Amino acid sequence: MRREIFNTVLHGQRLFQQFAVDTYIKLETTRLNYILFNQSRIRADLYQGLMDSVYAGEHRASALGKLWVLPASFIGGPRDMRRRYMDAFALVQKYGKPDIFLTMTCNPNWEEITSELEPGQKSQDRCDLVVRVFKAKLDNLKHQLFKKHILGVMAAHVYVIEFQKRGLPHAHFLLIMQTGSKLIVPDQYDAVISAELPDKNRFPELFDMVVKHMMHGPCGHLNMQNTCMKNGSCKCHYPRLFGETTLQGKDSYPIYRRRDDGQKVRVRGHDLDNRWVVPYNPTLLRMYDCHINVEVCSSIKAVKYIYKYIHKGHDRASVTVIDVDGGQSINEIENFRDARWVSPQEALWRIYSFDLHGISPPVLQLQLHLPGMHLVSYNINDDMRQVLNKDNIDKSMLTEYFRANQLFDWASNYLYREFPEVARWWPGAKKWTARQQRMQVGRIVSAHPAEGERYYLRVLLNHVRGATSFESLRTYDGNVYPTFREATEKRGLIEADNNIDECLTEASGFHMPPSLRRLFATILVFCEPTDVVGLWNKHLEAMSDDFCRTHSNSNVVEQLVLLDIRDMLQTMGKDIRLFPLPAIKDEHDNMADVVREIFEEMNIPEDPEAEFVVSSLNHEQRHAYDVILSSVENISGGVFFVDGPGGTGKTFLYKALLATVRRSGKIATATATSGVAASIMPGGRTAHSRLWNSRLNTKKGHQETNHLADEDGGSSCDVEIIKTPCELPISLNASSQVQPFISSCALPATLTSTNTQELMSALCTYIMEIDDAEYLEKHWIQSTKPYPISLSLQQLKNILDVNKPMDKDCFNIAVRMIACSDALFLLENKYHYMDLQFCSITNYGQDPRLRAKLDTNVLANLFECWPDMEYTISDCSQILLPFCFLGHFSLYVFNMNTRSIYIMDSMPLPSWFKDFKCTEDQILGRVDEVPGQ
């Protein structure tokens, strides 16, 4: 600024602030628009995926790959903040927990600012001066800390610049000291940090600075309206207690010395003493004349909260649109919408390109991928053959690490994560070279146990030194194993749930408790830990940390953790009672008597547009709406068929009905025949996923189960065998329109009982006797989790064959994961169909027919939704026929050799059923002519 030249912008006061914000918003919007409108032209795909596409004849880049989203290079974005958070924790893993937490806040009354103001101007009128002076002070503070070592010699540090809504910038530092400079005992704390008013006679300037910058509040009973007040108390826990000595904190900051020496000062109309002093370092406070809080944080166990705090991201605003006339919220623009709050100071800081963060030593993110699965970027107009012919296209950070171990003797002494400490990565040339100066910390990107092979690859890279290839990682004691999992097992890296324990231990260092609980639930479902109790006992403290802050009773905390995990398991289709965890007590469980399906329906979020939908119904929609709701309110029941061309508002009507019924506290189940149709309705599910055997799925001992038992009369046996002349049970409904088959001779039989083992044997025998070579080799089931894998009918037979060795991968990964994951049936016309629920049988061992753990209800679900079959059943020795009656499913097993019929059904047979005649021609008819499939 030149004083002899008048600058209109710099004299604009609030208009200058608005100008600064608008200018920065234009810059940020330009970057976002580039990502939005141009990044769709830049794609990336796995290297192996491009190779497969080229081999298949697809050369156009526009047909391949996935679109990029907001990248980590966008400063302040969620990926950027998470990357910085993970980088900071890489330093913790290398050097240990931070020792000092320092916060420096800008002082708008610094002489360097006020001396440059024109008459009548205030510091907020010259935001440019504020940020430039703060930047200069910050650079000087870093020089004092990292070069002159005013607080001791640093091993590593992280700092982040933050802007509060009031606009003043401040910096958060987390400092990790070298061993000789660490603060260990309270006497060392007192040498660096003070929480008392200094002697006014000896240190008059320091005394004035403490009173001006380092006095909290007043709050509490002195000022209940202070910003720190929350639920009637100070969230910063002021005033603190007097103490003659500094005490070591227990999972908290130290309890600093605050002697009752009689000193008091007048602050904002109240007399305050040492109990109100914010901890500070006298040297730094005297040097910078601003609020500069210094705390020892080495005694805090969960340092992740500190790192999470400084990496929480920019301020945001929650926006709600209010109908002024009606006074009612008609459209809340998301809950805590990502609406940026940009202050003038932040705008100018970003315009000047000042750093928003710093970390030392720097952290390098190391790539993790399976063979041929590294990412390759390309342009939408590229020819894939040219992309694959580019230099170094097949190289990645990991493959070149293998190559360096082949070329250099010194490289083989280091793990993958340690390699950046001694080698430098050149992104352009894609190669590692020996490091000449400055150290760098490596961080392998995280992998979830459910990712399968990629996770086990990460386990191996964290334990095997000097690997020269993916194959060498899979080699142990001279044997090359086909998978990374087998290699980790042979090395003893995942015995006794060690890998799961390491995963939870690593995650507890930087994940918040809710995320840890979800990870624990995911591990229970997908990873089959053998020592669930041991994992629970070891990691309960980390998973309950947030509840411990609000509840002092450890039993209550444990119950809250169990309830949260129970809810997560229910969303994954599992019951917490299937796992050996502590029991949930009824006094803590508000949903103790609620079936999982009912619980899920009761917790469907309310549609924010429901009120608008109901008020917008047209005349015909309103008529249908009133008629149907009248039936609901009068509990008169009924079935209504809503018909109309596409686009006439049928779904609109359904949304109104669902919202109204749910808002009244009732349950409204929205189902459709396809996932696409179900997805457009709030809480929509496919009919099969929501209604499959819902009666048999009711919890044992539940009041609904008891009601059904009373209504249906119960059953004294699991299975009944019919050996008397009877009709093939096409339908037990007398009003059925099914046409009977041509009659012939009857099957002789008598009515007896059998057990689950015998029926299991019949089911397994049916599968074992399928001998169609063409269909045995087809890949029938394909799962995408934990990684792409398929299962053929022949493999299913191998699982059941006691004379063949068990395929460990097939059994442990494919079968079990398919039972819990999304799966696709690859054949349109299925000649021999296995329902996914069959996987629950194979969970029990190599020869499930010898196990008696399954009850009739589970078995009855196996063939619930058979598709139509396109072949004649006369050549089959076993015929399995699913059959539905009044929403209840049964399974009929026809043994053509013994001329017997197994009926798998927990309901009693009606007395008139025994009078039916069953003919052989009826059994030898086409199965696809039988309804109820």
N, C-alpha and C positions, 0 to 999 in steps of 0.2 A: 504494500500500500504506500503510495506517495502522497504525503500530506498536502502538497501544493496542487494536486489534481483531485477534483471532486468526483467521486464514484457513486452514481445513483444506487447501484445494487447494494453496496456496502452500507448505505444509509437507509436501507429499506426496512430495517427492524424486522417485524414479523413477516413482511413480504419477502425479505431476504431469506428467512427460514423456509418459507413456502417454495421459493425459487430453488433453494438447494435440494429440498426433498423431491420436487418435481423433476429436476435435472437427473438426480440419481435414479428415480423410478424409470425414467426413459431409458437409461443405460441398462438397468436390470431387465426391463421388459424386452429390450432388443435381444439380449442374450436368451431369454426364455422363448421368444418368438423364433429365434434361430433353431433352438432345440425342437420346438413344436412343429415348425413348418419345413425345416431342412433335414433334420436328423432322420426323417423317414426314408431318406435316400441312402443313408449309411446303415448297413446291416452287418450282422455278425453271425457266424455259425461255427459249430465244431468242425475242426479240420477234417475229421473222419466223415462227418456229415456231408461236406463239400465233395470229398472223394467219392462217396457213394452216389451222390447226385450226378456227378460227371460220368461215372461209369454207367449210370442208368440213362444217360442221354440228355439230362437237363443241364443246359449251359447258361440259362438266363438268371442273373443275380436277383431280378425282381421276384422270382418264384421261390426263393430260398431264404432261410434265416429268420431271425426275430428282430423286432424293432427295438431300438435303444430307448430307455426311459431317462429320467433326469439323472445325469451322470454325477459321479463323485467329484468331478472337476468343477461343478457349480458350487461356489463357496456359500456355505450356510445351508445347503440342501440337506435332507435327511441322510443321504448316503455319505455326504462329506462329513457330517457330524459323527456318524457312527464310525467312519474310518478313523477319525481323529481319536475317538474314544478308545477304539481297539488298539491304535498305535500307542496311546498313553499307557495302556495296560501291558503292552509288550515291554515297556521300560520297567514296570513294576515286577514282571516276571524275571527280568534280567538283574535289576538292582535292588529290589525289595520295595517296601511301602514308603510313601513320602514321609519326610520328617517335619516339614514346615508348610503351612498353608498361609499365604500372604495375599492380601487384597489391598490395592491402591486405588483410591477414588480421586477424580479430578477436583481441584479446588478452584471455583470460578473467580475467586478473589486473589489469585496469585498476582504478584506485582507485575510479572511479565505480561499479564493480560490487561490489568487495569491501566497500566501506563500507556497503552496503545489506544485506549478508548477516547473518542471525541466527547466533548461536553454534552451531557444529556444521554449518552449511551450507557447501556448495561452489558454485562458479559454475554447474556443470551442474545443480544443484538449482533454480536460478532462471533458466531459459532466457528468461523474459520480460525480465529485467534485461539479459541478454546482448544480445538483439536490439535493445532500445531504445537501449542505450548505443552499440552499433555503428552504428545508424541516425543517431544524433546526431553521432558522429565522422565518418561518411560525408558527411553534409550539410556539415560544416565543411570536410572535404577538398575537396569540390566548390566551396565558396566560395573557398578558397585558390587552387584551380587556375583557375577560370573567371572569378572576379571580381577577385581580387588578382594573378592571373597570376604565381604564385610560380615557375613553371618557364618562363614566357614566354607570349606572347599566343596563344590557341588560335583556329584557323580552324574546326575541327570536332572532335567527339569522340563516342565510343561507350563505354558502360560496362554491365556485366552483373553481377548479384549471383548468387553460386553458393554452394551448401552441400555440403561434403564429407560423406562417410559418418561421419566423426568428429563432425560437427555444427556446427563453427565456420563462420560465414559469412565470405566474402571477396569482394572486388570486383575485377574486371578492367577496366582503363581502356585504351583505345587513343586516343592524342591526336595530332591533326594540327595542327601549328603553322603560324602565319602566316609568310610569307616571311622577315621580319626576325628571327624567333625560332627558325628551324630550326637544328638541330645538324648541322653539315656536316663539320667537321674534328675530329680526336682531341682537340685542346686544348679545344674546346667540350664534348666529352664529359666531360673531367676536371673541368670547372667545375660540372657538374651531378651526375655520378655518381662514386661511389667504390667500389672493390672491395678496400679495405685496412682493417686495423685502425687506428683513429685513435690519436694520441698520448695515452697514458693520463694523463700529467701535465697536458697542456693541456686535454683534453676528457674528464674522468673519467666524466661521466654518459653521454656519447655512446659512450665505450668500453664501458661496461657494457651499454648497449642493443645494440650490435653483437654482443657476445659472447652476449647472451641471445636475440636474435631473428634474427641474420643469419649465423650460422655453420652451414654445411651438414654433415650427417652426425654423426659420422664414418662412412665407408663404405669399400668396397674391402677391402684386406687388414687394415684396422683393425677392420672389422665387416662380415663377409660377409652378415649377416642383416638389414642395414638395408633399409628399404622401397624405396629407390631402386635396389637391385641388380637387374640383369636380365642373364641369361646371363653371370654372372661379372664384370660391370663396371657402373659407375654410369651410369644412363641420363641423368643430368644432367652427366656428364663431369667430375666432381670426383675428386681434386683437380686444379685447373687448373695451368698452368705459370707460373713466375715471369716477370715482364717489367718492364723499366725504363720503357717507354712504352706508351701505348695505341695499338693498331693497328686500322686499318679492317678490318671483317669482309668476307669475300667470300661473298656470299649467306648471311650468318650474323650473329649479334650481334657487336659489336666485341670484340676481345681486350683487355680492360681492363688497365690498369697494376696490377701486383702485385709490388712490390719486395720483395726478400729483406732486410728490415731487422732480422731476428733476433727480432722479437716473436713470442711464442707464448702461447696461453691454454689452460687445461685445460677441455675440454668432454666431458662424459660419459665421463670416465676416460682421455682421450687428449689429447696436446698437439697443437694445431692452429695453423697460421700463415696468412698472407695467401692461400695457395692455396685455402683453404676458405671464404672470405668471399663471400657472395651480394651482388651489386651493389645499392647503395642510394643514396638521396639524403640527405645528413646533416641537412638542414633538416627534411625531412618525418619522418625517423626520430626526431629529437629532439622534434618537435612531437607525434607520435602514439604513441610508445612501443609499437610493434607491428611485426610482420614487414611491411615495405613494400618490395617489390622494384621497382626502377626500371631499365629497360633501354632503350637506343637500338635501334630496330628499323628505321630507315630504310634500312639496308644490305641488308635481306632482300628478295630478289626475289619469292618466293612468299608474299606477305602473307596470301593466302587461308588458309594453315594457321593463322595467328594468329586470324583472324576465325572460322574453323571451330572452333577450340579454345574460344573464349569463348562460342560459340553451340551447343555440343555438346548442350545440354539437361540434364535432370535425371539424377541417378544412377538406375541400374536394378539389379535383382538377377536373376541367372540361377537358375532354379528347376529342380530335378530331384527326382523322386519315386523313392525307392530301396526295393526289396523287402528288408527287414531280414533275413528268413530266408534268402533265396537270395543276397543281396548283389549283385543285378543290377538295372540300371536297366530298369524296365519301362514308364516313360512320362516322357519329358523334355518338360516343358511349354514347347515351342518353344525354339529356339536363341536365347539372349539375349532371352527374353520381356520384353515391356514391363511388367515388374513394378516399380512405383514404389518407390523407397527414400526415405522421408520421415523426416527427423530432427525432433526437437522444436523446434529453432531455426527450421527452415524452416516448420514448421506454424504457429508463432506469428508469423513474419514475414508469412505469407500471411493469417492471421487479422486482423492489424493493418492489412492492405491497404497495406503498404509497397511501393514500386516495386521491380520486379525488373530493370529495365533503363532506360537513358536514351540518347537520341541527339540531337545538336544539330549543325547545324540539322535540323529534322524532315524526313522524306522522305514524299512523297505518291506512292502507287502509281497510275499512270495506266492507264486501261482501254484495251484493244486489241481491236477486233472488226471484222468485215466489215460492210457495210451491212445494217441490220436484224437483226444477230446479237448485240446486247447482251442481257445477262441481265435477266429480269424476275421478281421474287419475288411470290408470291401464296399465298393460303390454300387448303387442300384443298376447302373448301366454296364458294369463289368462283365466280361466273358469269364466264366468260371475256369476254363482251361488256362487262360492267362493268369488268373489269380493264383492257381496252383503251381504255375511255372515261375512265380516270383522267387527271388532269392530269399532264403531263410524262412520260407513260409511254413516249413515243417518244424521249425525250431521254437522252443519256448524256454522260459526261465528254468523249468524243471529238467527238460531234456538236456539243456546245456550244462546244468549242474552235474548230470551223469557224465557228460563228455569231459568236463573239467576233472572229474575223478579219474578218468581214463588217462588224461594227458599229464597231470601234475601230481607228483608224489605227496606234496604238502596238503593237497585238497582232500585226500581221503581220511584225514584226521578229524573232520568236522561234520556235524549233522547239517541237514539242509537249513534249519533255522539259524544255525551258527555261521553259515557260510558268508553272509554279507559282512561279518566282522573282519574277515581276512580277504575278501574278494569284492570287486566292484562290478555291477551289472551295467552294460551299455545297451540301452533299449534299441538304438538304431541298428547297431551291428549284431545285436542279439548274441552276446557272448560275455563270459566272465573273465576278468583279469585280476591279477594279484593287486591288492589295495596298497597304495603308496602312502596315503595320509588319511586322517580322520576315520573314526570307526563308525559303523552303521549297524543297527540292531535289526535282525530279521524277524518277520512274523508270518507264519503260514496261515493262509485264510482258513476260517473255521469250516468244519464239516459235521453234519448231524449223523448220529448212528444209523438213522433210518435210510441214509444215502448208500448204505451197503459198502461196496468195494471202494468207493472214494474215501469213506471214513477210515477203512482199514489201511488204505494207502497212506493216509495221514499218520496213523499210529506207527506204521513201519518207518516213515521218514523221521519221526521223532525219536526213534530208538536205534536205527541202523546207520552206521557211519560208512562213508566211502562207497555207496551204491553206484554202480556204473550203468545200470539200465533198470527198466521196470522188471525185467526177468531176474536180475540179480537180487531185487528186493523180495521176489517170490522164492528165492533159493535159500535153503538152510540145510546144513550138514550134507551137502552134495546133492540134495534132492530139490527139483524144481516143482513147485506146487502150482496147480492151475489157477488158483485165486489168491488174492491178497489176504482174505480172511483165513484160509488154511495156513498160509505162511505165518500169520500172527499167532494162530493157535499153536503151531509147532514150536514157535519161539517162546511160548508161554506168556505172551503179552496180553492175552484176553482170557486167561484161566480165572475161574472163580469170580467172574464179573469185574475183573480188573479194568477192562477197557471202559465199561459203563461207569465204574467208580471214578476213573480218571476224567471221563467226559463231564460228570456232574461236578467234580472238584474244580476242573478248569472253568466251567460255566459259572460256578458260584463266585468266582473272582470278579466277574464283570457284569453278570446278568442280575436283574432285579428279581426279588422273590416270586412274583407272579409268573415270570418267564421260567424260573427254575421249576415251579410246580407243574407248568405245562410240559416242560421237558421230562420231568419225572413220570407224568402220566403217559407221555408218548413212549418212553422206554418200557413201561409196564406192558403196553399194548403190542409194540412192534419188536422189541429186542429180547423178550423172554428172559429176564434176569433170574438166576437160580437162588440168589440170596436177597430176596426183596426186603426182609426184615433188617439185614445188615445195612443195606443202602438207605433204608428209611431212618434208622438210628443215627447213621453218620451224617446225613445231609438234612435232617429235620431243622437244625438250627438255621442253616442258610435259607431254607424254604419258608421259614416262619419269621424272618427278621422284621418284615413290615407289621405283622400282627403283634410282635413283641413290643413294638413302640406304642401300641394303643391298649394292650392288655397285659397285666402283670401276672395273671394266673397261667402257669405253664400248661395245665390241663385244658383250659379254654383255648389257648393258642394251638395246641395240638389238634383239637376238634375243628377249629376253623380251617387249618391246613387240610385236614381230611375231607371236610365238606367241599372245599374248593377243588381238590383233586377228584372227588366223587363227581362233581358237576362236569369236569373236563372229560372224565372217562365216559360219562353218559353221552356226551356229544360224539364220542368215538364208538358208541354202540357197546360199551363194556360196563359191567357192574363192579363196583369197588369190592364187593364181597367175594369176587373170584380171586382176589389177591390177599396174601397173608399180612394185612395191615391191621392196626388197632381198630376196634369196633367204634362206629359212630354212635354216640349216646343220644337217646331220643330227646333229652332236654335241650340239646344243641341243634337238633335237626328239625327244621320247620317242614321239611318234605319227607318225613320218615314214612308216611303211609301213602306216598304218591308213586304210582308206576312211572317208569322212565318216559314212556310215550306221553303220559299226561303231563309230566314235568316239562318236557320239551314244548308241548303245545301251550302250556300256561306261561312260558317264558318267551314267546314270540314277541318281538318289540312292536309297539303300537305304530301304525302307519301315520306319519305326520300329516298326510293329506286326507285322512279319513273324513274329517268334518267337511272339507271341500267336496269330496266325492259324493257324499250323501246329499248335500244341498244342490248338487248339479244334476241329479237324476232327471231324465225326461219323463213324460207322462206314462209311457209303457213300462219303463224301468221302475218307476215309482209304484205302479200297480203290482208288479211282480215282487218288489221289495216288501210292500205291505202285507201281501198274502203269505209270503214265506215267513216273515217275522211273526205274523199272527200265529202261525202253526208252531213256531218255536216257543213263543210266550205262553201259549195255551197247552203246551206239551201234548199236542194232538198227533204229532208225527206226520209223515207224508213223504212222498217222492215227487219231485218237481222236475220237469224236463224243460229247459230254456232253449229255444230254438231261434235261429236268425242268421242271416248272411254275415260273412266276415265284415268287421268294422262297424257293426250296429250297436256295440256297447255291452256285449255279454260279460266280458271280463270286468268292465267298469262296474256292472251290477254285482258281480261276485266280490269285488273289493269292498263295496259298500256293505254287503251282508256280513262279510268276515269281520270288518272293523266294528260294526255295531254289536254283533254277538260277543266278540272278544272283550269289547269295552264294558259289557254288562257282567263280566266275570265268568261267562260260559266258555266252553271249548268249541272251537270251530275248526275242523280239519279240512284243509284244502289239498286235494289230490287230483292228479291228472295222469293220463296214460303215458305221457312222455315227459322227459326232463325239461324240454324247451317250454311246453305248455305249463308245467308246474312252476317254472322259474319266474313267470310274469305275475304270479299271485303271491301276496305276502304270506310267508310261512309255507309256501307250496312244496309238496313232495310228490314223487311218483307214487301211484297207488300201491305198487308192490312194496316199496321201501317203507311206507307208513302202515299198511294194513296187513302185511304178511303175518298170518297166523297169530293175530293179536290176542286171541283168547288163550292160546297155548303159551303165550309169552308173558302172562301175568305172573307176578312174583308169588312163590309158594307162601302160604300163610297170610297172604294179604286179604283184606275184607272182600275184594272183588273176586278172588279165587274161591273163597268160601261161598260167596253168593252163587257163583257158577256151579259149584259142586252141589249145593242145595237144589238148584234149579234142574240140573241134568241128572241127578241121581248118583253120580260118581261111577266108578268102575273098580271091580275087585282085582282085575288082572291087567297086565300090560298089553297082551296080544291075544286074539282069539283065532282059532283055526276052524274053518267051516268044512265039515265032511258030511253034510247032509245035502240032499238035492235042493238047489237054490238058484235064483235068477242072478245073472251077472249084475252087480249093483251099479247100473248106469246112472240112476237117480233114485233117491228115496222119496222124492216129491211126487205125490199122486197126480198132480196137475201137469207133470212134465210133458212136453210135446215131442220127446224123443221117439223115433220110430224103432220098433224092436227088430232084431235080426231074424233071419230064417231059422226056425227051430230044427233041432235034430235030437240027439240022444243026451241024456242027463249025466252028470258026474256023480258017482256015489261018494258019500263022505259022512262024517259025524262031527259034532261040535265039541272041540276040546280047547285047552289053553296052551300057550307056549310062552317063552320068555324072550328078553331082549337079545340074549346071546344067539339064539337060534335065528332070529330075524336078521341080526347082523351077518350071520353066516350066509343067509340067502342073498343079502345085498352084495356082499363081497364076491360070492360065487357068480352072481350075474355079471359083474365087471370082469372077472377072471375068464369067463367063457366067451367074451367078445373076441373073435379071431379074424376080423376083416382087416387085412394087412394095410389097405389103403388108408383106412380111417385111424388105425392105430398110430400111424406116423404123422398124422396131422397135428399141428400145434393148435390146441383147442382153447387154452386159457392163456391170457397174457396179462401180466401185471406191470404197472409202471413204477411201483414202489416195492422195495427200497431202491431198485434200479431195474431197467428193462429186463424181463425174464419171461419165458413161456413154459408151458407144461403140456405134454402130449398125453394121449390116452394110454400109450404104452408105458410112459413113466408112472402113471397112476397104477397100472397093473404091477409094475415092478415094486411099488411101495407095498402093495398087498401081498406080494409073493414071498412067503417065508423062506423059500429055497434060494432066493437071490439076495446079494448083499444090499444093504440100504444105501441109496445115493444120498449122501449127507446134504449136499447143496439142494437137491430136489426136495428133500423132506423138510429140512430146517428153514430154508428160505422161501422156496416157491409156494409150497402147500400152506405153510402157516401164514405167510404174508398175504397170500391171495384171500385167505379167510377174513383178513382185516382191512384190505385195501380195495381200491377201485380195480375192476378187472373187465376185460372185454372177451366175449366169445367170438372167435374169428370165423366160424362157419355159419352161413346163413341157414342151410338145411342141416340140422344136427341129427345124425342117425343114432348115436348113442350119447345121451345128454347127462352130464353130471352137474347138479346144482352146486353152487359155491358152498352151501352149508355142509356138503360132504366132507369138506376140509376139517370140520370140527371132529369128525370121526378119526381121521388120520393123526390128529394132534395127540392121541392117546398112546401111540406106539407103532412098532413095525407091523404087528399083526393085530389090527383093531378088533377082529372077530373074537379074539380071546379075552377082550376086555368087557366088563359089564358096568361101566361107569355111566353110560348114556341111558336116559329114560325115554319113554315113548314119545314125549313131547318133542324132544330133539330129533328123534328119528323121523317123526311125522313131517318135519320140515324139509327133509332131504330132497324130495321130488315134488315139491309143492307147485312149481310153475314150469312144468314140462312144456316144450313147444310141440307142434304137430310133427308126427313122424311119417315118413314117406315110404315105409316098407311093411310087408306083411309079417305078422308076429308068429306065424305057424312054425318057423324054423328055430325059434328061441326056446331054450330050456327054462329060462326064467323070464316072466313078463311082469314088469312093474307098472302099475297104473295109479296115478294120483287121482283123487276124487274129492270133490267139495260138496258138502251138504250144510246149508244154512250157515255159511261162513266157517265151517269146521272142516279141516282137511284130514283125510285118511289116506293110507297107502295100501294098495292091494297087490300082493305078490303071488303070481300064478306059477306054480311049479308044474310044468307040462309032463315031467317024468313020473312024478308021484300022484298026479291029478289032485293036488291039494291047493287050497287058497289060503295064504296068510293075510290076515286083516290087521294092519297096524293102526290101532285106534284106541284112545283112552275113553271114548264114550261108549255106553252100553248099546247093544244092538236092539232096535225095536222088535217087539214080539212078532209083528207081521212080516219081518224081513225073512224069517226062517221058512216061510211058505213059498218063496220065490223059486223058480226052476232055472237052473244054470245049464245051458247046452254047450256042447263042444264047438259047434259052428259059431256060436256067439263069441267064444274065446278066440277062435281062429279068424275072426273078422279083422278089419283094419283098425288099429288103435286110434288113428286120426279121426275116425268117425265117432269116437266116444267123447261126449262133452265133459266139461268140468276140468279141462287140462290147463 
